């Protein structure tokens, strides 16, 4: 029993570093991509990557997902798009690092979700808007313009949904 407790205590710093690294990689990829776009692409310029199916188009989004909340009064927008997300992200980080028995899939999903959230909230605080630049159009599947933070958030949600539906069959191990 004592060996198990000591083993868990020794794994905690490694778990913390690994989870933090996943979050930082998500934020880093997002911020590097946005920096390149801000420096090298003009607003509303269309750059085709895959025969009109994947294009780069730089826009600034002062709202949330697909510009939701863009027309809100300034104070409401600050509270709903800055303050509330920061509180949720801080709690998410606290929960992720404080709980010792979370399944790996849940931890991974939370890291992607938090990393994407941090990437977008950083933009909103620093620039007053979020830089979006990716657009997908495969006739039946079309997206609005989005960024890598949005991709991280969607991957995180997908992992959490898989974890929720498949539960312990997907990842019974905990870290």
C-alpha positions as CSV (number, residue, x, y, z in Angstrom):
1,X,0.0,0.0,0.0
2,X,2.8,2.4,0.9
3,X,4.5,1.6,-2.4
4,X,1.4,2.5,-4.3
5,X,1.1,5.8,-2.5
6,X,4.7,6.7,-3.1
7,X,4.4,5.7,-6.8
8,X,1.4,8.0,-7.2
9,X,3.2,10.9,-5.5
10,X,6.2,10.4,-7.7
11,X,4.0,10.4,-10.8
12,X,2.3,13.7,-9.9
13,X,5.1,16.0,-11.0
14,X,5.4,14.1,-14.3
15,X,1.7,14.3,-14.8
16,X,1.7,18.0,-14.2
17,X,4.5,18.6,-16.6
18,X,3.0,16.4,-19.3
19,X,-0.4,18.0,-19.1
20,X,1.1,21.5,-19.0
21,X,3.2,20.7,-22.1
22,X,0.0,19.6,-24.0
23,X,-1.7,22.8,-23.1
24,X,1.4,24.9,-24.0
25,X,1.7,23.1,-27.3
26,X,-1.9,23.9,-28.2
27,X,-1.5,27.5,-27.3
28,X,1.9,27.7,-29.0
29,X,0.7,26.2,-32.3
30,X,-2.3,28.6,-32.3
31,X,-0.2,31.7,-31.6
32,X,2.5,30.9,-34.1
33,X,0.0,30.3,-36.8
34,X,-1.9,33.6,-36.0
35,X,1.4,35.5,-35.9
36,X,2.3,34.2,-39.4
37,X,-1.1,35.1,-40.7
38,X,-1.1,38.6,-39.2
39,X,2.4,39.3,-40.7
40,X,2.0,37.7,-44.1
41,X,-1.7,37.8,-45.2
42,X,-3.8,40.8,-46.0
43,X,-7.3,41.1,-44.7
44,X,-9.8,39.2,-46.8
45,X,-7.1,37.9,-49.1
46,X,-7.9,34.4,-50.3
47,X,-5.1,31.9,-50.6
48,X,-6.1,28.6,-52.0
49,X,-4.4,25.6,-50.4
50,X,-6.5,22.7,-51.8
51,X,-8.5,23.6,-54.9
52,X,-10.9,25.9,-53.2
53,X,-11.6,23.3,-50.5
54,X,-9.2,24.7,-48.0
55,X,-8.4,28.5,-48.2
56,X,-6.7,31.0,-46.0
57,X,-8.6,34.3,-45.4
58,X,-7.5,36.6,-42.6
59,X,-10.4,38.2,-40.7
60,X,-10.7,39.6,-37.1
61,X,-13.5,38.3,-35.0
62,X,-14.6,40.6,-32.1
63,X,-17.3,38.1,-31.1
64,X,-17.2,34.5,-30.1
65,X,-17.8,31.4,-32.3
66,X,-18.9,32.6,-35.8
67,X,-19.0,36.2,-34.5
68,X,-21.7,35.5,-31.9
69,X,-21.9,38.4,-29.5
70,X,-20.2,40.8,-31.8
71,X,-23.0,43.3,-31.5
72,X,-23.3,43.2,-27.7
73,X,-22.7,46.4,-25.7
74,X,-19.0,46.7,-24.7
75,X,-19.5,45.9,-21.0
76,X,-21.6,42.8,-21.8
77,X,-19.0,41.7,-24.4
78,X,-16.1,42.1,-21.9
79,X,-18.0,40.1,-19.3
80,X,-19.2,37.3,-21.6
81,X,-16.2,37.0,-23.9
82,X,-13.3,37.9,-21.5
83,X,-14.2,37.6,-17.8
84,X,-16.4,34.5,-17.9
85,X,-14.1,32.5,-20.2
86,X,-11.1,33.4,-18.0
87,X,-12.9,32.1,-14.9
88,X,-13.9,28.9,-16.7
89,X,-10.3,28.4,-17.9
90,X,-8.8,29.0,-14.5
91,X,-11.3,26.5,-12.9
92,X,-10.6,24.0,-15.7
93,X,-6.8,24.2,-15.0
94,X,-7.4,23.9,-11.3
95,X,-9.6,20.9,-11.7
96,X,-7.3,19.2,-14.2
97,X,-4.2,19.6,-12.0
98,X,-5.9,19.1,-8.7
99,X,-7.7,15.8,-9.4
100,X,-5.5,12.8,-9.1
101,X,-7.7,10.1,-10.6
102,X,-9.0,11.5,-13.9
103,X,-8.9,9.1,-16.9
104,X,-6.3,9.9,-19.5
105,X,-8.8,10.6,-22.2
106,X,-10.6,13.1,-20.0
107,X,-7.2,14.8,-19.2
108,X,-6.2,14.9,-22.9
109,X,-9.6,16.4,-23.9
110,X,-9.4,19.0,-21.2
111,X,-5.8,20.0,-22.3
112,X,-7.0,20.6,-25.8
113,X,-10.1,22.5,-24.7
114,X,-8.1,24.7,-22.3
115,X,-5.2,25.2,-24.7
116,X,-7.6,26.4,-27.4
117,X,-9.5,28.6,-25.0
118,X,-6.3,30.2,-23.7
119,X,-5.2,30.9,-27.3
120,X,-8.4,32.8,-28.2
121,X,-8.7,34.6,-24.9
122,X,-5.1,35.8,-25.2
123,X,-5.9,37.3,-28.6
124,X,-9.1,38.9,-27.3
125,X,-7.2,40.6,-24.4
126,X,-4.1,41.6,-26.4
127,X,-5.6,42.6,-29.7
128,X,-9.3,43.2,-28.9
129,X,-10.3,40.5,-31.4
130,X,-9.4,36.9,-32.5
131,X,-7.6,36.4,-35.8
132,X,-9.3,33.7,-37.9
133,X,-8.0,32.5,-41.2
134,X,-9.0,28.9,-42.1
135,X,-12.0,28.1,-44.3
136,X,-13.1,24.6,-45.4
137,X,-15.5,24.1,-48.3
138,X,-16.3,20.5,-49.4
139,X,-19.7,21.3,-51.0
140,X,-21.7,19.4,-48.3
141,X,-19.4,20.4,-45.5
142,X,-18.7,24.1,-45.2
143,X,-17.3,26.0,-42.2
144,X,-17.0,29.6,-41.2
145,X,-13.6,31.1,-40.9
146,X,-11.7,29.7,-37.9
147,X,-8.3,29.3,-36.4
148,X,-6.1,26.6,-34.7
149,X,-7.4,27.4,-31.3
150,X,-10.9,26.6,-32.6
151,X,-9.5,23.3,-33.9
152,X,-8.0,22.5,-30.5
153,X,-11.3,23.3,-28.8
154,X,-13.2,21.0,-31.2
155,X,-10.7,18.2,-30.8
156,X,-11.0,18.6,-27.0
157,X,-14.8,18.5,-27.2
158,X,-14.6,15.4,-29.5
159,X,-12.3,13.6,-27.1
160,X,-14.5,14.5,-24.1
161,X,-17.6,13.3,-26.0
162,X,-15.9,10.0,-26.9
163,X,-14.8,9.6,-23.2
164,X,-18.4,10.4,-22.1
165,X,-20.0,7.9,-24.5
166,X,-17.4,5.1,-24.3
167,X,-16.4,5.8,-20.7
168,X,-13.9,3.3,-19.2
169,X,-13.9,1.1,-22.3
170,X,-11.9,3.9,-24.0
171,X,-9.3,4.6,-21.3
172,X,-9.6,2.8,-18.0
173,X,-6.2,4.0,-16.9
174,X,-5.7,7.1,-14.9
175,X,-2.6,9.2,-14.5
